[in-house]
Amino acid sequence: MTIEEREQLALLPVDSTVDLDIYRSYVLRIVHSHTGENATLLPTNNMHNLWSSVNALPTVLEEKLGESKMSISITQWKSLTVLQRFTLLKLTRPGHENKNFPKAMKEFGLG
């Protein structure tokens, strides 16, 4: 994404359902304009509990950590923001380049 697109995403409100629809549409347009492909939406209904729960590492994350030969303690998991936990879980999904998971781990000061 361009700097301008990132800034716009950071400034868009997300306080209502309408705001979220506008935000989602903008993200979808950005992804399509840069890749020529439609973005795959992450099903939030079942994933939400994974990134909002801080009492245990999600199984999918533990599997990805094992593949990457990395680790996160429960204390580190608890210290992450919701957005950081969401990001790590998003990067465990099939189709994501493996190179981005270690980069996110490093950016978040993890393992």
VENZI-V518069 format. One record per backbone hydrogen bond with DSSP energy under -1.0 kcal/mol. NH is the residue of the N-H (numbers start at 1). CO is the residue of the C=O. E is the energy in kcal/mol with one decimal. If there is no record, write none. Layout:
# VENZI-V518069
NH & CO & E
NH & CO & E
This chain:
# VENZI-V518069
6 & 2 & -2.3
7 & 3 & -2.7
8 & 4 & -2.5
9 & 5 & -2.3
10 & 6 & -2.2
11 & 7 & -1.6
12 & 8 & -1.7
20 & 16 & -2.4
21 & 17 & -2.2
22 & 18 & -2.3
23 & 19 & -2.6
24 & 20 & -2.8
25 & 21 & -2.3
26 & 22 & -2.2
27 & 23 & -2.5
28 & 24 & -2.6
29 & 25 & -2.2
30 & 26 & -2.4
31 & 27 & -2.7
32 & 28 & -2.3
33 & 29 & -2.6
34 & 30 & -1.9
35 & 31 & -2.2
36 & 32 & -2.5
47 & 43 & -1.2
48 & 44 & -2.1
50 & 47 & -1.1
51 & 47 & -1.6
52 & 48 & -1.9
53 & 49 & -1.3
62 & 58 & -2.3
63 & 59 & -2.5
64 & 60 & -1.9
65 & 61 & -2.9
66 & 62 & -2.2
67 & 63 & -2.3
68 & 64 & -2.1
70 & 65 & -2.8
77 & 73 & -2.5
78 & 74 & -2.4
79 & 75 & -1.4
85 & 81 & -2.5
86 & 82 & -2.8
87 & 83 & -2.5
88 & 84 & -2.4
89 & 85 & -2.2
90 & 86 & -2.8
91 & 87 & -2.2
92 & 89 & -1.3
93 & 90 & -1.3
96 & 93 & -1.5
100 & 97 & -1.5
102 & 98 & -1.0
103 & 99 & -1.0
104 & 100 & -2.3
105 & 101 & -2.5
106 & 102 & -2.4
107 & 103 & -2.7
108 & 104 & -2.3
109 & 106 & -1.7
110 & 105 & -3.2
